[in-house]
Every structure is written in structure tokens, then in C-alpha cells.
Amino acid sequence: MLFLVELDHVKSGSLATPEAGRAFIEQVILPTLARAERLVAEKKILSGGPVVGRVALRLIMEADSSEQVDRLVTSLPIWPLAETRVTPLISFGERREHVKGLLESLTAAAPSTKK
């Protein structure tokens, strides 16, 4: 299954001191990037990356279950500091087949206009 994962650092912006900024980069940003790169190598992250100009990520993840994607997302060091949204996705082909079935149902239920 595919999932859109959106992580936004809730207190983005300048940090109080240069030391706090350095600690945030060393303890959160760099480890998050390293973990994400490992997930790309494992083909768990299929696409996406950091958002330009923000402390945020947008990822397309592949997992067998929502439980597995939860484990992957919570393994990112930024996770405890981020607002996170996970959206399950279906393929375009799956949606096409569903919509075709819906169209057939609607066509069969419509009153005939033939006389």
C-alpha cells in the first residue's frame, strides 16, 4: 500500500540560541535525513523529500499495513516534534476500476429514455 506522509516541525523558525540551533541540527535534522536515506535505500520511501524553506517532509511510503507505516514514521527522529498526517493512497488503476463500476451502477439505475 502507498501512503502520503506529511511531517511539519511545529515550532519552525529561529531557535533561541546558536547552541540550541546546533543541537537541533545535530540531534534531529541530520539523524532524520540519515534515517530517511536508509528508508529510501530499503525502498520504503518511494518519493518525496524535505520541503523547501521549512522544517518539513513530504514522503510517499510503501508499507504492507498502516501499522508498518506507523513504525516507519515514528522511527524518524523529527517525529516527536512534528505534526504528522498520513493518508492512505490507492493506484490510479484501482480508482479507474472503482469509478467504472460506479458508472455501470448509475447507468443501470437510470430510467430509460427510449420510447
N, C-alpha and C positions, 0 to 999 in steps of 0.2 A: 504494500500500500504506500501511496505517496502522501506526504504531509507538508503543508506550508508552515514553517516555524518562524515566528517574529519575536525577537527579543529586543527590548528597549531599556537601556540603563535609566532608571527612574530619576537619578539626580545628575543628569548630564550637565556639563558646563565646567567652569573653572573650579578647581579644588582649593581648599583654604590655604594651603602652603605648598611650596615646591616639594617638600618631603612627602606630603600626602599624595601629590601627583605622581611622584616617582614610585611610591609604594603601590598605588593603584595600577600603574603601568606594569610594574614587575610582578605583582601578585594576582592581577585579574586579566588585564588586556593580553599580555604576552602568553600566559598559560591558556587563555581561551582560544587564541589564534592557533597555538600548537595543537590543542585538542581538536579543533575544527579541521585542521590539516590532516590529522590522523583519521578522522571520520571520513574525509574525502578519499584518502588512500584506501580505506576499508569499503568504499562505495556506499556508505550510509548517508553522506551528504552528496547529492547528485548535482546541485547547482546552488548558486547564491553567493553571499559573502557579506562583508561589512558594508554598512550604509555610509555613503559619503558624508563627511562633516558631522557625524553623530556617533555616539557610542551605542551602536545597534547592529543587529544581524538580521538578515533575511535568508532563509535556507529552504531548500526543497530536500526533505529527508525521505529515505525509503526504509520502511520497517515492516515487520510481519504483523505487528499489533500496536494499538495505542499504548499498551504497557511498555513495549520495547522503545517506542519513540520517547516516552516519558523518561525512561532510564537514560537514553542518549542525551536528551535536553538537559536533564539535571546533572549530567556529567560535565557540562560546560561551566568553568569557574565563574562566569558572569551571571549564571542563572539565579543565585540567591539575591542579586542586586537588580534584577531586571523584571520588568513587566513582560510576561510571556503569553503569546497566543499561539495555539496550534490548531490548524484547520485541516481535516482530512480531505483529500482530493480524489477524484476519480478520473479516469482517462477520457479523452475526447471521444474515443470509440464507444466506451461504456455509456456515456451521456447520449451519443447518437442513437444507440440501440434503445435506450430507455425512451427517448423522445419519439422515435419511430413507433414504438408500442403504444405510447400515449396518443399519437396521431391516429393510429389504426382504431383505437378505442373510441376516440371522438368522432371519427368518420362513421363507424358502425352505429353510434348512438344518435347521430344527426338524423332528423326527419328527411325522408326522401322528397326531392322536389320534382320528380318525374310525374307526368300525368298521362 
